[in-house]
Amino acid sequence: MYTTSFEYHRAASVEEAVRLLSLHGDDAKLLAGGHSLIPLMKLRLARPAHLIDIARAPELQGIREESGRLVVGAATTHRALASSAAVRRSLPMLAEAAAGIGDVQVRGRGTIGGSLAHADPAADLPAVVLALDAELVAVGVGGERIIPAEGFFQGLMATALGPDEVLREIRFPLPPPRTGSAYVKHEHPASRYALVGVAAVLELDAAGPVGRARVALTGVGTRAVRAGAVERALGGLEPTDATLGAAADRATDGLELHADRSGPVEYRRNLVRVYTHRALEAALARARAG
């Protein structure tokens, strides 16, 4: 199917993209990699009169370390994330999640900012930025705004971004020593979207117990969420297999799961438990190795 007609704009900077968004309002959509927006346009579920291409804006490019953080430009592709030595070294969970998105064509064009702003409830990266306590930097007519990941995802494909704002970069705090992270998922065999995805970060105290745990889930509701019950169940305890298993059993506490074409509620609940346990085991192994 063909899209409706639209006017194409190539923004040379974030400032120009913000100006165009402010000028055209609800009639405008941002285009980065296009793998979320273009299919919606072809189905005519999205009908922007103005398409603003931000993929070449220099402020949205690159990966750098800065003031104890890893800063990733919003137009950085999944392929760049997966292949970056800095990402693999400091935030291996981010690299492995990016490597598991779609196929090689999707990873070559799709961007981290596009995925986060689209906020698909089965996307991989929202869970990762939640577990890594990232900050998302948006720029609008009123200037720069920093949005904690915890407050960014607000519902089904809904975020805290304002109508005139462009997501410029994502800031990840560099983890302290004896920290491990891992992302695992049970994927749809065709789309590779997560039927269940779990991002886990474990920080170990010098003596061995879990000093801090952060766990986030995707594919289990209308948005990615932190698994607070799992995090609380691990704090201060020795990370034995029994401890990890008991914590994983709490992964769906407070979540309302629904049956769908992938299976009944109990099947989805068991998937969440199993993959939470696997993510915690992988994160623990990395924490101990570091």
Phi, psi and omega in degrees: 000148181265153176285164168288165182289150180206162175260130183264132176235134173254109182280128180276350182204165174296320179302317179293321178297318178297317179299316180293321176298316180296323182290318189259350173057226184293347180278358185246148173226146176274144177237123175246268175278328176092355186284348173261316186284314186301316177300322178294323178292321180293330176275356182063028170276341171233133184226062181291140175278340180226128179246120185253109182276116182249007189297334184256006178294122188298330181293344183264005186256155164095163178230127182212154172265136185203119174053048177075018180226156169259119185253125184241122176296144188295336179268011176293131184281161176300322179297318179296320177297314184294331185261354184290126177296322180295319179291315181297325181285314188267323186225067185302330178299321180295319179294316183288329176294316179297323181292340182261008181274126172052224178236186187296326179292318179296316181293332180283338182245324182294149185238156178296317181295321178297318179296315182292318181291328178289325173057045174296134184293350178246011179285156184279316192291329176304318178296323182294314181292330175295311183293332181269007178054044182286161170245139179250128184257118180248148179234129179222192180301326181276003180108201184274144178221134179258125183243117175298143181304325181302331181255005186279316184270117191245353180168195181297108181052037179232134181229178180277000179296135175281165185295338180252014185259146175245131175285116186267316184202164177237130183249121180250123175295136178289134187286150175287170176303156180060039175242135176231147179223153179202146174234128177227153180209155168258108191261154170292132187294338181266309186270338186066011168293157184278119165290323168214130174229140182229126174250127184229139175230128177237127172252124181260138171292163180302327181278348177123325180295166177286117176279323181204140176232141174225125183225134178226150184239145171228158179085005186244005180190204182278350179200163174292143184220155171281142177265078187299325182294324177293315181300315181292327182290342184258337187302123176082000184258155172292132185278067175279169178297323179295320179295315179297318180296318179295322177293317180299328178297342181266004190299328182262007178302128178083358179262142176259103181269150181232146173290145176212194184293343178279346178147176180287173184301317183295327175296313179296320179298319180291321176302314180300315180298312183297314183285333173294317178299316180297317180296319179295318178299315181294319178296320179297316179301319179290322179298318180290327180287333182272000000 
